[in-house]
Structures are given as C-alpha cells and as structure tokens.
Amino acid sequence: MWIVLFVLAVLFVLGSALLLLRSANLPRLPKGVKPQPYQDDDAGGW
C-alpha cells in the first residue's frame, strides 16, 4: 500500500515539474507587441 502511494507522489511531483518547465519556456509578451527588425539586418553578420 505504501509503495502505491509513493509511486503516485513521485508521478505527481514529476508531472508538476514538467508542467512548470514547459510554462517557463513560453515567452510572455503583452498583446499588441510585434517583433521589430534589427537596425542593421543587412550588415552581413559580425
């Protein structure tokens, strides 16, 4: 019985950690913000 509870607890912790990592990778931009091109896009790299 204790093994089942332990496995469920581990799965819950891993699932919540994966959800946090996934949500942390998403960019949070306000509405109406558009990406702006760089001023020197045609400079040819470095």
TAVEN-V365163 format. One record per residue. RES is the residue in three letters. NEAR is the number of other ideal C-beta (glycine too) atoms within 12 Angstrom. Layout:
# TAVEN-V365163
RES & NEAR
RES & NEAR
This chain:
# TAVEN-V365163
MET & 7
TRP & 8
ILE & 9
VAL & 10
LEU & 11
PHE & 12
VAL & 13
LEU & 14
ALA & 14
VAL & 14
LEU & 14
PHE & 14
VAL & 14
LEU & 14
GLY & 14
SER & 14
ALA & 14
LEU & 14
LEU & 14
LEU & 13
LEU & 12
ARG & 11
SER & 12
ALA & 11
ASN & 10
LEU & 10
PRO & 9
ARG & 9
LEU & 9
PRO & 7
LYS & 6
GLY & 5
VAL & 9
LYS & 8
PRO & 8
GLN & 7
PRO & 8
TYR & 9
GLN & 7
ASP & 9
ASP & 10
ASP & 8
ALA & 8
GLY & 6
GLY & 7
TRP & 4
